Amino acid sequence: MRDFAGTDAATVRYCADCGSKIHPRAEICPHCGVRQSPPRTGLRYRPNRIIAGLLAVFFIGGIGAHKFYMGRAGAGLLYLLFCWTFIPFTIAIWEGIIYLLMTDEAFEEKYWH
């Protein structure tokens, strides 16, 4: 395996298909040739699963507050558009329960990797 000079351990990425270590800005894995999704950027913080769960269940999840908090503005807008149907309220309660029952590691793996 090649070690990437000038990069720290936190920025090294792994291929989504074969799991090989690749350069953080690699678009295609040099080992298996699979195109990689771009790394998530733009968020300056990592949302807390407890806060996201509480926003979804107890506060204003029906209008997408937890989605906006987690950096998913598109989903948040859908919740806002359809809040009059009360379907987003039901979905938000389920999502909030799932967030609250997950471990921190599982939450981070599912939503931030």
A tleap script that builds the chain and sets N, CA, C and O, in Angstrom:
source leaprc.protein.ff14SB
mol = sequence {
  NMET ARG ASP PHE ALA GLY THR ASP ALA ALA
  THR VAL ARG TYR CYS ALA ASP CYS GLY SER
  LYS ILE HIE PRO ARG ALA GLU ILE CYS PRO
  HIE CYS GLY VAL ARG GLN SER PRO PRO ARG
  THR GLY LEU ARG TYR ARG PRO ASN ARG ILE
  ILE ALA GLY LEU LEU ALA VAL PHE PHE ILE
  GLY GLY ILE GLY ALA HIE LYS PHE TYR MET
  GLY ARG ALA GLY ALA GLY LEU LEU TYR LEU
  LEU PHE CYS TRP THR PHE ILE PRO PHE THR
  ILE ALA ILE TRP GLU GLY ILE ILE TYR LEU
  LEU MET THR ASP GLU ALA PHE GLU GLU LYS
  TYR TRP CHIE
}
set mol.1.N position { 0.834 -1.186 0.000 }
set mol.1.CA position { 0.000 0.000 0.000 }
set mol.1.C position { 0.875 1.245 0.000 }
set mol.1.O position { 1.918 1.301 0.652 }
set mol.2.N position { 0.431 2.209 -0.729 }
set mol.2.CA position { 1.146 3.466 -0.814 }
set mol.2.C position { 0.678 4.389 0.294 }
set mol.2.O position { -0.522 4.513 0.537 }
set mol.3.N position { 1.614 5.037 0.965 }
set mol.3.CA position { 1.270 6.017 1.993 }
set mol.3.C position { 1.305 7.392 1.334 }
set mol.3.O position { 2.239 7.711 0.598 }
set mol.4.N position { 0.309 8.183 1.595 }
set mol.4.CA position { 0.185 9.466 0.933 }
set mol.4.C position { 0.902 10.538 1.742 }
set mol.4.O position { 0.453 10.920 2.822 }
set mol.5.N position { 2.022 11.020 1.207 }
set mol.5.CA position { 2.808 12.039 1.889 }
set mol.5.C position { 2.034 13.347 1.926 }
set mol.5.O position { 1.375 13.716 0.955 }
set mol.6.N position { 2.116 14.032 3.032 }
set mol.6.CA position { 1.464 15.320 3.169 }
set mol.6.C position { 0.011 15.236 3.596 }
set mol.6.O position { -0.653 16.267 3.710 }
set mol.7.N position { -0.497 14.041 3.835 }
set mol.7.CA position { -1.865 13.900 4.310 }
set mol.7.C position { -1.837 13.230 5.669 }
set mol.7.O position { -1.049 12.316 5.908 }
set mol.8.N position { -2.693 13.688 6.546 }
set mol.8.CA position { -2.749 13.054 7.857 }
set mol.8.C position { -3.736 11.894 7.814 }
set mol.8.O position { -4.486 11.746 6.849 }
set mol.9.N position { -3.735 11.081 8.852 }
set mol.9.CA position { -4.550 9.867 8.878 }
set mol.9.C position { -6.044 10.161 8.794 }
set mol.9.O position { -6.804 9.315 8.324 }
set mol.10.N position { -6.479 11.322 9.232 }
set mol.10.CA position { -7.901 11.655 9.234 }
set mol.10.C position { -8.421 11.951 7.831 }
set mol.10.O position { -9.627 11.872 7.598 }
set mol.11.N position { -7.529 12.294 6.882 }
set mol.11.CA position { -7.990 12.662 5.554 }
set mol.11.C position { -7.829 11.554 4.527 }
set mol.11.O position { -8.298 11.705 3.399 }
set mol.12.N position { -7.195 10.464 4.865 }
set mol.12.CA position { -7.055 9.356 3.931 }
set mol.12.C position { -8.414 8.698 3.762 }
set mol.12.O position { -9.118 8.453 4.742 }
set mol.13.N position { -8.780 8.411 2.522 }
set mol.13.CA position { -10.071 7.776 2.224 }
set mol.13.C position { -9.859 6.328 1.823 }
set mol.13.O position { -8.745 5.899 1.521 }
set mol.14.N position { -10.944 5.597 1.828 }
set mol.14.CA position { -10.933 4.214 1.396 }
set mol.14.C position { -11.944 4.047 0.278 }
set mol.14.O position { -12.992 4.694 0.279 }
set mol.15.N position { -11.633 3.182 -0.674 }
set mol.15.CA position { -12.519 2.938 -1.800 }
set mol.15.C position { -13.845 2.374 -1.307 }
set mol.15.O position { -13.880 1.494 -0.447 }
set mol.16.N position { -14.932 2.892 -1.864 }
set mol.16.CA position { -16.262 2.442 -1.470 }
set mol.16.C position { -16.538 1.021 -1.941 }
set mol.16.O position { -17.421 0.359 -1.396 }
set mol.17.N position { -15.806 0.537 -2.939 }
set mol.17.CA position { -16.067 -0.799 -3.471 }
set mol.17.C position { -15.091 -1.841 -2.932 }
set mol.17.O position { -15.512 -2.848 -2.362 }
set mol.18.N position { -13.787 -1.604 -3.109 }
set mol.18.CA position { -12.809 -2.634 -2.720 }
set mol.18.C position { -12.168 -2.381 -1.360 }
set mol.18.O position { -11.536 -3.282 -0.808 }
set mol.19.N position { -12.315 -1.187 -0.812 }
set mol.19.CA position { -11.783 -0.879 0.509 }
set mol.19.C position { -10.309 -0.515 0.537 }
set mol.19.O position { -9.728 -0.382 1.614 }
set mol.20.N position { -9.695 -0.352 -0.627 }
set mol.20.CA position { -8.283 0.020 -0.685 }
set mol.20.C position { -8.095 1.466 -0.260 }
set mol.20.O position { -8.986 2.299 -0.422 }
set mol.21.N position { -6.927 1.747 0.282 }
set mol.21.CA position { -6.597 3.109 0.677 }
set mol.21.C position { -6.338 3.920 -0.583 }
set mol.21.O position { -5.539 3.519 -1.429 }
set mol.22.N position { -7.017 5.073 -0.712 }
set mol.22.CA position { -6.855 5.920 -1.889 }
set mol.22.C position { -6.583 7.358 -1.449 }
set mol.22.O position { -6.788 7.714 -0.289 }
set mol.23.N position { -6.131 8.157 -2.372 }
set mol.23.CA position { -5.857 9.568 -2.095 }
set mol.23.C position { -7.182 10.271 -1.773 }
set mol.23.O position { -8.205 9.936 -2.370 }
set mol.24.N position { -7.188 11.232 -0.847 }
set mol.24.CA position { -8.435 11.902 -0.454 }
set mol.24.C position { -9.186 12.568 -1.604 }
set mol.24.O position { -10.410 12.682 -1.549 }
set mol.25.N position { -8.481 13.007 -2.640 }
set mol.25.CA position { -9.153 13.675 -3.759 }
set mol.25.C position { -9.343 12.766 -4.969 }
set mol.25.O position { -9.707 13.245 -6.043 }
set mol.26.N position { -9.107 11.473 -4.818 }
set mol.26.CA position { -9.224 10.542 -5.941 }
set mol.26.C position { -10.667 10.445 -6.413 }
set mol.26.O position { -11.588 10.300 -5.610 }
set mol.27.N position { -10.851 10.526 -7.721 }
set mol.27.CA position { -12.185 10.377 -8.296 }
set mol.27.C position { -12.459 8.932 -8.685 }
set mol.27.O position { -13.607 8.488 -8.699 }
set mol.28.N position { -11.390 8.204 -9.003 }
set mol.28.CA position { -11.510 6.806 -9.400 }
set mol.28.C position { -10.476 6.004 -8.625 }
set mol.28.O position { -9.324 6.423 -8.504 }
set mol.29.N position { -10.877 4.871 -8.108 }
set mol.29.CA position { -9.956 4.004 -7.360 }
set mol.29.C position { -8.925 3.428 -8.327 }
set mol.29.O position { -9.305 2.841 -9.340 }
set mol.30.N position { -7.617 3.582 -8.038 }
set mol.30.CA position { -6.599 3.034 -8.936 }
set mol.30.C position { -6.528 1.502 -8.886 }
set mol.30.O position { -5.941 0.886 -9.775 }
set mol.31.N position { -7.112 0.891 -7.870 }
set mol.31.CA position { -7.036 -0.563 -7.728 }
set mol.31.C position { -8.158 -1.276 -8.471 }
set mol.31.O position { -7.909 -2.267 -9.158 }
set mol.32.N position { -9.389 -0.786 -8.342 }
set mol.32.CA position { -10.529 -1.492 -8.950 }
set mol.32.C position { -11.222 -0.679 -10.037 }
set mol.32.O position { -12.038 -1.228 -10.777 }
set mol.33.N position { -10.921 0.620 -10.155 }
set mol.33.CA position { -11.477 1.437 -11.217 }
set mol.33.C position { -12.870 1.986 -10.968 }
set mol.33.O position { -13.478 2.547 -11.880 }
set mol.34.N position { -13.393 1.838 -9.754 }
set mol.34.CA position { -14.737 2.314 -9.442 }
set mol.34.C position { -14.694 3.805 -9.124 }
set mol.34.O position { -13.849 4.265 -8.356 }
set mol.35.N position { -15.632 4.561 -9.735 }
set mol.35.CA position { -15.729 5.999 -9.471 }
set mol.35.C position { -16.181 6.215 -8.033 }
set mol.35.O position { -17.104 5.553 -7.558 }
set mol.36.N position { -15.533 7.135 -7.350 }
set mol.36.CA position { -15.821 7.425 -5.946 }
set mol.36.C position { -16.731 8.631 -5.836 }
set mol.36.O position { -16.642 9.564 -6.633 }
set mol.37.N position { -17.606 8.606 -4.846 }
set mol.37.CA position { -18.431 9.782 -4.600 }
set mol.37.C position { -17.548 10.856 -3.977 }
set mol.37.O position { -16.620 10.539 -3.233 }
set mol.38.N position { -17.826 12.118 -4.272 }
set mol.38.CA position { -16.988 13.178 -3.709 }
set mol.38.C position { -17.138 13.229 -2.195 }
set mol.38.O position { -18.217 12.949 -1.672 }
set mol.39.N position { -16.071 13.583 -1.484 }
set mol.39.CA position { -16.188 13.694 -0.031 }
set mol.39.C position { -17.134 14.819 0.342 }
set mol.39.O position { -17.222 15.824 -0.364 }
set mol.40.N position { -17.835 14.654 1.439 }
set mol.40.CA position { -18.765 15.691 1.894 }
set mol.40.C position { -17.979 16.881 2.406 }
set mol.40.O position { -17.106 16.769 3.267 }
set mol.41.N position { -18.322 18.000 1.851 }
set mol.41.CA position { -17.692 19.236 2.299 }
set mol.41.C position { -18.783 20.250 2.533 }
set mol.41.O position { -19.943 20.010 2.199 }
set mol.42.N position { -18.426 21.364 3.096 }
set mol.42.CA position { -19.397 22.412 3.334 }
set mol.42.C position { -19.894 22.429 4.774 }
set mol.42.O position { -20.218 23.490 5.307 }
set mol.43.N position { -19.955 21.276 5.395 }
set mol.43.CA position { -20.366 21.255 6.798 }
set mol.43.C position { -19.153 21.549 7.667 }
set mol.43.O position { -18.096 20.940 7.503 }
set mol.44.N position { -19.309 22.461 8.566 }
set mol.44.CA position { -18.206 22.814 9.450 }
set mol.44.C position { -18.305 22.096 10.783 }
set mol.44.O position { -17.430 22.232 11.638 }
set mol.45.N position { -19.348 21.348 10.953 }
set mol.45.CA position { -19.556 20.611 12.195 }
set mol.45.C position { -20.216 19.291 11.859 }
set mol.45.O position { -20.738 19.103 10.760 }
set mol.46.N position { -20.188 18.397 12.800 }
set mol.46.CA position { -20.890 17.128 12.654 }
set mol.46.C position { -22.075 17.143 13.600 }
set mol.46.O position { -21.900 17.224 14.815 }
set mol.47.N position { -23.266 17.068 13.060 }
set mol.47.CA position { -24.452 17.111 13.907 }
set mol.47.C position { -24.497 15.964 14.906 }
set mol.47.O position { -24.014 14.862 14.646 }
set mol.48.N position { -25.077 16.252 16.026 }
set mol.48.CA position { -25.219 15.286 17.100 }
set mol.48.C position { -26.493 14.492 16.881 }
set mol.48.O position { -27.535 15.073 16.576 }
set mol.49.N position { -26.432 13.175 17.031 }
set mol.49.CA position { -27.605 12.336 16.787 }
set mol.49.C position { -28.701 12.579 17.809 }
set mol.49.O position { -29.880 12.444 17.481 }
set mol.50.N position { -28.346 12.935 19.049 }
set mol.50.CA position { -29.350 13.202 20.085 }
set mol.50.C position { -30.155 14.459 19.720 }
set mol.50.O position { -31.383 14.464 19.811 }
set mol.51.N position { -29.460 15.506 19.313 }
set mol.51.CA position { -30.146 16.742 18.934 }
set mol.51.C position { -31.019 16.500 17.712 }
set mol.51.O position { -32.155 16.970 17.658 }
set mol.52.N position { -30.496 15.766 16.724 }
set mol.52.CA position { -31.293 15.459 15.530 }
set mol.52.C position { -32.532 14.647 15.908 }
set mol.52.O position { -33.621 14.903 15.394 }
set mol.53.N position { -32.375 13.678 16.795 }
set mol.53.CA position { -33.511 12.870 17.225 }
set mol.53.C position { -34.541 13.668 17.989 }
set mol.53.O position { -35.742 13.494 17.780 }
set mol.54.N position { -34.086 14.546 18.877 }
set mol.54.CA position { -35.025 15.368 19.638 }
set mol.54.C position { -35.755 16.367 18.745 }
set mol.54.O position { -36.946 16.615 18.931 }
set mol.55.N position { -35.047 16.937 17.779 }
set mol.55.CA position { -35.699 17.838 16.833 }
set mol.55.C position { -36.777 17.101 16.043 }
set mol.55.O position { -37.853 17.643 15.790 }
set mol.56.N position { -36.481 15.873 15.662 }
set mol.56.CA position { -37.428 15.107 14.853 }
set mol.56.C position { -38.646 14.671 15.657 }
set mol.56.O position { -39.772 14.760 15.167 }
set mol.57.N position { -38.439 14.202 16.884 }
set mol.57.CA position { -39.543 13.617 17.651 }
set mol.57.C position { -40.342 14.665 18.410 }
set mol.57.O position { -41.566 14.721 18.285 }
set mol.58.N position { -39.669 15.489 19.187 }
set mol.58.CA position { -40.378 16.340 20.133 }
set mol.58.C position { -40.600 17.775 19.674 }
set mol.58.O position { -41.521 18.439 20.150 }
set mol.59.N position { -39.791 18.249 18.778 }
set mol.59.CA position { -39.892 19.652 18.439 }
set mol.59.C position { -40.521 19.843 17.068 }
set mol.59.O position { -41.718 19.600 16.920 }
set mol.60.N position { -39.789 20.256 16.089 }
set mol.60.CA position { -40.391 20.632 14.809 }
set mol.60.C position { -39.906 19.748 13.666 }
set mol.60.O position { -39.517 20.248 12.611 }
set mol.61.N position { -39.931 18.450 13.875 }
set mol.61.CA position { -39.511 17.510 12.841 }
set mol.61.C position { -40.456 17.465 11.664 }
set mol.61.O position { -40.031 17.182 10.544 }
set mol.62.N position { -41.727 17.738 11.891 }
set mol.62.CA position { -42.712 17.694 10.819 }
set mol.62.C position { -42.496 18.723 9.734 }
set mol.62.O position { -43.006 18.572 8.624 }
set mol.63.N position { -41.748 19.767 10.040 }
set mol.63.CA position { -41.426 20.756 9.010 }
set mol.63.C position { -39.961 20.641 8.577 }
set mol.63.O position { -39.437 21.526 7.901 }
set mol.64.N position { -39.315 19.557 8.968 }
set mol.64.CA position { -37.974 19.261 8.477 }
set mol.64.C position { -36.825 19.859 9.246 }
set mol.64.O position { -35.717 19.936 8.715 }
set mol.65.N position { -37.037 20.282 10.468 }
set mol.65.CA position { -35.956 20.918 11.227 }
set mol.65.C position { -34.748 19.996 11.385 }
set mol.65.O position { -33.609 20.451 11.288 }
set mol.66.N position { -34.983 18.717 11.625 }
set mol.66.CA position { -33.871 17.784 11.797 }
set mol.66.C position { -33.097 17.602 10.490 }
set mol.66.O position { -31.885 17.391 10.517 }
set mol.67.N position { -33.774 17.679 9.364 }
set mol.67.CA position { -33.089 17.562 8.073 }
set mol.67.C position { -32.212 18.781 7.812 }
set mol.67.O position { -31.075 18.643 7.360 }
set mol.68.N position { -32.735 19.972 8.094 }
set mol.68.CA position { -31.922 21.182 7.945 }
set mol.68.C position { -30.727 21.137 8.898 }
set mol.68.O position { -29.620 21.523 8.523 }
set mol.69.N position { -30.946 20.672 10.120 }
set mol.69.CA position { -29.869 20.573 11.105 }
set mol.69.C position { -28.769 19.633 10.612 }
set mol.69.O position { -27.587 19.890 10.841 }
set mol.70.N position { -29.146 18.556 9.943 }
set mol.70.CA position { -28.169 17.578 9.474 }
set mol.70.C position { -27.550 17.948 8.131 }
set mol.70.O position { -26.745 17.186 7.595 }
set mol.71.N position { -27.914 19.112 7.577 }
set mol.71.CA position { -27.310 19.573 6.333 }
set mol.71.C position { -27.984 19.037 5.091 }
set mol.71.O position { -27.399 19.095 4.009 }
set mol.72.N position { -29.179 18.524 5.205 }
set mol.72.CA position { -29.915 17.992 4.061 }
set mol.72.C position { -31.095 18.932 3.747 }
set mol.72.O position { -32.254 18.636 4.035 }
set mol.73.N position { -30.746 20.053 3.154 }
set mol.73.CA position { -31.745 21.091 2.894 }
set mol.73.C position { -32.800 20.647 1.895 }
set mol.73.O position { -33.956 21.053 2.013 }
set mol.74.N position { -32.444 19.837 0.927 }
set mol.74.CA position { -33.418 19.359 -0.052 }
set mol.74.C position { -34.531 18.546 0.603 }
set mol.74.O position { -35.710 18.738 0.306 }
set mol.75.N position { -34.145 17.639 1.493 }
set mol.75.CA position { -35.145 16.846 2.217 }
set mol.75.C position { -35.955 17.748 3.146 }
set mol.75.O position { -37.160 17.556 3.304 }
set mol.76.N position { -35.297 18.724 3.756 }
set mol.76.CA position { -36.001 19.662 4.623 }
set mol.76.C position { -37.060 20.449 3.867 }
set mol.76.O position { -38.148 20.697 4.385 }
set mol.77.N position { -36.735 20.840 2.637 }
set mol.77.CA position { -37.718 21.566 1.820 }
set mol.77.C position { -38.905 20.674 1.466 }
set mol.77.O position { -40.042 21.145 1.430 }
set mol.78.N position { -38.655 19.402 1.206 }
set mol.78.CA position { -39.766 18.482 0.939 }
set mol.78.C position { -40.679 18.358 2.159 }
set mol.78.O position { -41.902 18.323 2.026 }
set mol.79.N position { -40.081 18.292 3.336 }
set mol.79.CA position { -40.888 18.243 4.557 }
set mol.79.C position { -41.739 19.508 4.676 }
set mol.79.O position { -42.912 19.442 5.042 }
set mol.80.N position { -41.137 20.658 4.365 }
set mol.80.CA position { -41.885 21.918 4.432 }
set mol.80.C position { -43.035 21.954 3.429 }
set mol.80.O position { -44.134 22.403 3.753 }
set mol.81.N position { -42.779 21.486 2.223 }
set mol.81.CA position { -43.807 21.517 1.189 }
set mol.81.C position { -45.010 20.626 1.511 }
set mol.81.O position { -46.148 20.955 1.173 }
set mol.82.N position { -44.744 19.500 2.166 }
set mol.82.CA position { -45.817 18.549 2.421 }
set mol.82.C position { -46.247 18.488 3.882 }
set mol.82.O position { -46.944 17.552 4.275 }
set mol.83.N position { -45.852 19.456 4.686 }
set mol.83.CA position { -46.201 19.415 6.112 }
set mol.83.C position { -47.708 19.481 6.343 }
set mol.83.O position { -48.192 18.998 7.367 }
set mol.84.N position { -48.447 20.059 5.426 }
set mol.84.CA position { -49.895 20.163 5.574 }
set mol.84.C position { -50.580 18.798 5.505 }
set mol.84.O position { -51.725 18.662 5.939 }
set mol.85.N position { -49.886 17.774 4.959 }
set mol.85.CA position { -50.468 16.430 4.865 }
set mol.85.C position { -50.262 15.614 6.136 }
set mol.85.O position { -50.878 14.561 6.305 }
set mol.86.N position { -49.410 16.088 7.019 }
set mol.86.CA position { -49.027 15.413 8.263 }
set mol.86.C position { -48.218 14.136 8.025 }
set mol.86.O position { -47.860 13.460 8.989 }
set mol.87.N position { -47.925 13.791 6.785 }
set mol.87.CA position { -47.057 12.648 6.500 }
set mol.87.C position { -45.641 12.906 7.003 }
set mol.87.O position { -45.047 12.008 7.599 }
set mol.88.N position { -45.068 14.103 6.786 }
set mol.88.CA position { -43.725 14.352 7.322 }
set mol.88.C position { -43.652 14.248 8.846 }
set mol.88.O position { -42.609 13.870 9.380 }
set mol.89.N position { -44.727 14.572 9.554 }
set mol.89.CA position { -44.720 14.435 11.010 }
set mol.89.C position { -44.546 12.973 11.410 }
set mol.89.O position { -43.780 12.653 12.319 }
set mol.90.N position { -45.267 12.090 10.720 }
set mol.90.CA position { -45.166 10.659 11.006 }
set mol.90.C position { -43.777 10.136 10.687 }
set mol.90.O position { -43.188 9.398 11.476 }
set mol.91.N position { -43.257 10.518 9.533 }
set mol.91.CA position { -41.914 10.073 9.139 }
set mol.91.C position { -40.869 10.616 10.109 }
set mol.91.O position { -39.935 9.902 10.474 }
set mol.92.N position { -41.016 11.857 10.524 }
set mol.92.CA position { -40.050 12.475 11.441 }
set mol.92.C position { -40.024 11.751 12.781 }
set mol.92.O position { -38.956 11.584 13.369 }
set mol.93.N position { -41.172 11.325 13.267 }
set mol.93.CA position { -41.194 10.591 14.540 }
set mol.93.C position { -40.416 9.292 14.401 }
set mol.93.O position { -39.624 8.948 15.278 }
set mol.94.N position { -40.631 8.565 13.309 }
set mol.94.CA position { -39.888 7.319 13.094 }
set mol.94.C position { -38.401 7.580 12.959 }
set mol.94.O position { -37.590 6.869 13.552 }
set mol.95.N position { -38.032 8.598 12.180 }
set mol.95.CA position { -36.615 8.916 12.015 }
set mol.95.C position { -35.987 9.311 13.345 }
set mol.95.O position { -34.868 8.898 13.652 }
set mol.96.N position { -36.698 10.105 14.132 }
set mol.96.CA position { -36.172 10.517 15.427 }
set mol.96.C position { -35.942 9.337 16.353 }
set mol.96.O position { -34.933 9.288 17.057 }
set mol.97.N position { -36.862 8.393 16.358 }
set mol.97.CA position { -36.695 7.194 17.186 }
set mol.97.C position { -35.476 6.402 16.716 }
set mol.97.O position { -34.698 5.907 17.531 }
set mol.98.N position { -35.317 6.288 15.410 }
set mol.98.CA position { -34.151 5.568 14.872 }
set mol.98.C position { -32.863 6.273 15.274 }
set mol.98.O position { -31.911 5.622 15.704 }
set mol.99.N position { -32.822 7.606 15.138 }
set mol.99.CA position { -31.615 8.352 15.526 }
set mol.99.C position { -31.293 8.136 17.000 }
set mol.99.O position { -30.133 7.935 17.360 }
set mol.100.N position { -32.312 8.175 17.851 }
set mol.100.CA position { -32.083 8.054 19.287 }
set mol.100.C position { -31.653 6.649 19.694 }
set mol.100.O position { -30.952 6.486 20.693 }
set mol.101.N position { -32.057 5.642 18.945 }
set mol.101.CA position { -31.696 4.264 19.281 }
set mol.101.C position { -30.359 3.829 18.689 }
set mol.101.O position { -29.800 2.816 19.109 }
set mol.102.N position { -29.843 4.575 17.727 }
set mol.102.CA position { -28.560 4.237 17.109 }
set mol.102.C position { -27.401 4.558 18.046 }
set mol.102.O position { -27.520 5.400 18.937 }
set mol.103.N position { -26.294 3.884 17.834 }
set mol.103.CA position { -25.061 4.275 18.524 }
set mol.103.C position { -24.450 5.450 17.756 }
set mol.103.O position { -24.792 5.691 16.598 }
set mol.104.N position { -23.555 6.165 18.405 }
set mol.104.CA position { -22.885 7.281 17.732 }
set mol.104.C position { -22.112 6.794 16.508 }
set mol.104.O position { -22.101 7.455 15.469 }
set mol.105.N position { -21.465 5.635 16.637 }
set mol.105.CA position { -20.677 5.092 15.537 }
set mol.105.C position { -21.572 4.735 14.348 }
set mol.105.O position { -21.231 5.030 13.203 }
set mol.106.N position { -22.707 4.105 14.619 }
set mol.106.CA position { -23.624 3.732 13.542 }
set mol.106.C position { -24.210 4.973 12.872 }
set mol.106.O position { -24.362 5.002 11.651 }
set mol.107.N position { -24.540 5.994 13.656 }
set mol.107.CA position { -25.074 7.240 13.107 }
set mol.107.C position { -24.054 7.889 12.185 }
set mol.107.O position { -24.385 8.306 11.075 }
set mol.108.N position { -22.812 7.973 12.651 }
set mol.108.CA position { -21.774 8.601 11.845 }
set mol.108.C position { -21.499 7.791 10.583 }
set mol.108.O position { -21.316 8.362 9.508 }
set mol.109.N position { -21.467 6.471 10.705 }
set mol.109.CA position { -21.211 5.626 9.540 }
set mol.109.C position { -22.314 5.759 8.486 }
set mol.109.O position { -22.036 5.827 7.289 }
set mol.110.N position { -23.555 5.794 8.939 }
set mol.110.CA position { -24.679 5.845 8.008 }
set mol.110.C position { -24.853 7.218 7.369 }
set mol.110.O position { -25.160 7.307 6.180 }
set mol.111.N position { -24.664 8.274 8.129 }
set mol.111.CA position { -24.979 9.605 7.629 }
set mol.111.C position { -23.789 10.466 7.256 }
set mol.111.O position { -23.972 11.516 6.639 }
set mol.112.N position { -22.564 10.058 7.612 }
set mol.112.CA position { -21.424 10.929 7.321 }
set mol.112.C position { -20.260 10.242 6.650 }
set mol.112.O position { -19.183 10.830 6.559 }
set mol.113.N position { -20.428 9.026 6.179 }
set mol.113.CA position { -19.340 8.353 5.443 }
set mol.113.C position { -19.820 7.910 4.109 }
set mol.113.O position { -19.056 7.325 3.340 }
savepdb mol mol.pdb
quit
